[in-house]
Amino acid sequence: MKANKILLFLLLISITLILLYINFFENKQEINQVIINNITIKIEIADSPKEHAEGLMYRASLDKNSGMLFIFEDEKIRSFWMKNTLIPLDIIFLDKDLKIINIVENALPCQEDQCDTYESSLPAQLVLELNAGFVEENHINVRDNVTI
């Protein structure tokens, strides 16, 4: 009889934890696009150290008006490189207020051991990588705002 009560208790705890888990992820706001100058960009999010390190490596292509948004916990000078990246990219650095603070256009792929790095000119909290040419084609400028 005591074993049945323990099993029932464990079952109730398990159900409660599952419901909390489901509720948390259903209510979590998911970012899947950003807007710059009325242009909607479909994005993937990179918000963990592993995702930050991998980024867009080994991608043979990126859809038009698509990219990756790197989200960091703090604002500081950010440095990116193109190691094992197969396509040229535009890199847009954003501050915590979602204002563009720096743009690197046409960062070239690098398959070497030593690759160039691209730094933000000011502290950045987010970085957006897009197909090379996006910035020029869409007249994106430093001090433009991004909407999430």
BELFEN-V274181 format. One record per pair of residues at least 12 apart in sequence whose C-alpha atoms are under 8 Angstrom apart, sorted by the first residue. I is the first residue (numbers start at 1). J is the second residue. Records with the same first field share a line. If there is no record, write none. Layout:
BEGIN
I->J  J
END
This chain:
BEGIN
31->43  45  148
32->44  45
33->148
34->146  147  148
35->146  147  148
36->140  144  145  146  147
37->138  140  144  145  146
40->65
41->65  66  67
42->65  66  67
43->66  67  68  69
44->67  68  69
45->68  69  70  71
46->68  69  70  71
47->70  71  72
52->70
55->68
56->68  85
57->82  83  84  85  86
58->84  85  86
59->85  86  87
60->86  87
61->86  87
62->130  131
64->131
65->130  131  134
66->130  131
67->128  129  130  131
68->128  129  130
69->126  127  128  129
70->126  127  128
71->125  126  127
72->125  126
73->125
74->125
75->95  96  123  124  125
76->122  123  124  125
77->119  120  121  122  123  124
78->119  120  123  124
79->117  118  119  120
80->117  118  119
81->115  116  117  118
82->107  108  109  110  115  116  117
83->109  110  111  112  113  115
84->109  110  111
85->109  110  111
86->109  110
87->108  109  131
88->106  107  108  109  131  132
89->105  106  107  108  129  130  131  132  133
90->103  104  105  106  107  129  130  131  132  133  134  135
91->103  104  105  107  127  128  129  130
92->104  127  128  129
93->120  124  125  126  127  128
94->124  125  126  127  128
95->123  124  125  126
96->124  125  126
98->126  145  146  147
99->142  143  144  145  146
100->141  142  143  144  145  146
101->120  121  122  124  142  143
102->120  121  122  142
103->120  141  142
104->118
105->132  133  135
106->132  133
107->132
END
